[in-house]
Amino acid sequence: MNFIFDLGNVLIDWNPEKFIAGFELSDEEKRHIEAELFGHADWLALDKGTKGQQEVIANVAERSGMSQEIVKYCIAQMKQSLVTIERSAALVHQLHKDGHGLYCLSNMSHDSYAHIKDRDFFGCFTDIIISAEIKMIKPDLEIFEYTLGKFGLKAEESLFIDDSEPNIMAAKSLNINCVHFKRTPNCYDEIISYI
């Protein structure tokens, strides 16, 4: 079995509600950041690589009335919140040690990936696809088709691990085995059951 791991909420913590709550901003500014940055189509465009970070910062500032410096601060703080989920990293290291095929498929911007790409678990992956680098994004079917082709994998011999239900449904439609990851002990047990 080949294992295809997502990053956010699988190997890297991704919790906008939690990190926005920790920002040194007014409640109104926090609402603006949630709606106009992390909850806006611009954020997906960053992940897809169709907009750059500076363009998105300018757009958010214009829509919200906040300064670009505040928006930059929020993005910088977000990056600091991208901590490794240690149990997941340990599982990746164990699967690698046992000789399984390991791959990564994640929706992520150029800048966010640059911030985390030196973490040791990345060395376990045979290959990595980051959405911004190929200008495709989950849950679009094209990115899953591209992934199978690039990695040279058969759907029925692959297990995709992701926290997003739309992404899971898209992968399943191509007959890829899936674990809808919710950071519970059962999820880890389910992944191990495919060994």
N, C-alpha and C positions, 0 to 999 in steps of 0.2 A: 504494500500500500504506500502511495505517495501522499505526503501531508502538505497542504497549502494553507498557510497561516495568514490571517489578517493581522494588522498591528493594533489599531485603536480598540481598547477594551478587551483585547485578547493577549497581546504581549506588552502593550504600553497603556498606562492609565489615560482614559479620555472621559472626563466628567465636567462638561461646561458649567452645569449648575453649581457644582462645588467650587471650581476655580473662580468663576465670576463672583460668587459670594465673598471670596477672599480679596477681591480687588479693593484698593483704597480709593473708592469712588462713592458718589452719592447714589441713593437708590434709583433715582431717575437715570443717572448715567449708566448704571448697571443694566437697567431695562433697555436702554438704547443699544448697548453693546451686545446684549443677548439677541435683540431683534435685528439690528442693522449690520452686525458682523457675523457672529457664529450661527445665527438663524437665518441668514440671508443667502440668496442665490450667488452673491459674490464669493462666499466662502466655498461653495461648490466649484465655482470657476477657478479659484486658487487650487483646489484639489485636482481639477481637470487640466490645469496648466494653461488655461485660456486667458487668464488675467494674472498680472504680477502683483506682488505684495504692495508696492507703492501706489498702484492704481486703486487697489481695494481700500487702502488706508484713506486716500483722498475721497473716494466715494462714500465711505462710512462717515467721515467727518462732515461732508456736505449734507448727507441725509439727516444726520443726528444733531448737527450744530455744535458738536464737540470738536476740540482741537485735534489736529493730526498727532500731536505728541501724546495725547491721552490714548488714542487708538493704538499707536505704536507701543505704549506701555502695556496695554492689554494683551497684545500679541506676544510681547516678550514674556509676560507673566504666564501666559498660556503655555509657552514652550517649556518654561521651568516646571510646569505641572506634569509634563509627559514622562512620568517615572516608570521604570520597568516593573512589570508584574512578575515578581520573582518566581512564583510557583510555575508560571507559564514558561519563563526562560529556562528553568530547571528541566521542564519536560522536553523542550526543544533540544537542549544539550544531551539529554538521555536518548532521545530518538536518533539524534545524529551519531552518538557513540555506538548505538545498536545498528547503524548502517542503513537507516531508512532514508528515502528520498524526501528532502525538505525544501519547500519553496515558500515565497512570501508574495502576497498580492494585497496591496493596500491602497485605499484612497488617501492621498496625502499630498500636500503642497511641496514644492522644491525646498522652501525654507524650513518647514517642519522636519522634513526628512534629513536635511543637512544637519539639523540640531541633534538628531538621535542616531545617525547611521554608523557611528563608531562603537556602538554597544556590542559587547562580545557575542551575543547570541546571533548577530547577523552573519558571523563566520560559519555558522552551521548550515546556512542555506546554500543549496546548489545554484539557485538563481532567484532574483528579486524583481518584481514589477511594482513600480510606484506610479499611480495614476497620472500625476502631473508630467512625468517624463514621457508618457506615450499619448497623452491627450485623449484618454478614454477613462471612464469612471464606472464603478459599480453603482447600481445593479444592471447597467446596460449589458445585454447579452454579448455584445462584441468584445468586451474586455475578457469575458470568460472563454470565449472561442479563441481569442488571441493568446490567452494564458496557456490553454491546453496545447496549442500549436507551438508556441515559443518554447515551452518546457518539454515538448514531445511526450505528453502524457495522454493516457486513455481515461475518459471520464469515470468509467466503472472501476478503475484501479486507483482513484484519487479521492482523498478526503479533504473537503474545504471546511475550515473552522473560522467562523465570523460571528460577530455579535448582532448584526443587522438582519432582521427577518426578510426584508425585500432582497437583500443580497443572497440569502440562503435560498429563497424561492427561485431566483434566477438561476443559480447554480444547479439546483435540483431539476429544473426544466431541461437541462443538458445532460441529465443522468449522472451528475457528480454526487458522490456521497457527501453528506454534510453533517456537521454538529453546530447547532445554534448555541453559541457560547454565551453563558451567563455568569461566568466566574463562580460556579458552584462546584462542590466536590463531584457531583454527578457528571458534570461536563467533562472533567478530567478523566473520570472513569470511562465515559463514553468514547473519548479519543483513544484511550489505551486499549479499549476493546477491539479496535480495528487492527491492532498489531498482529 
